[in-house]
């Protein structure tokens, strides 16, 4: 027998689709909030100013450590920000934290904080 025009198997499928949709929407909202509306472009630095990462539109970046700059490219993969620099720096993966903070690989103990767009 149907209830409200749907039989039990159709209701179950509808509930599963709604649950997947709600979960996807929640994940997308979290990523957008972490990246300030989905755009990580801007300048990030650690608390001492020793490390500076400037993400530019179009996927180019500049990574500076102790005043020595390297040209890089960047891409977002979920909650990861992948930066690929020329020279000795190579590839670095940052985890995106609450408020758009970027947490680097060990031995980094200080997050990079966005200081401007």
Order of alpha helices (4+ residues) and beta strands (2+ residues): alpha-beta-beta-beta-beta-beta-beta-beta-beta
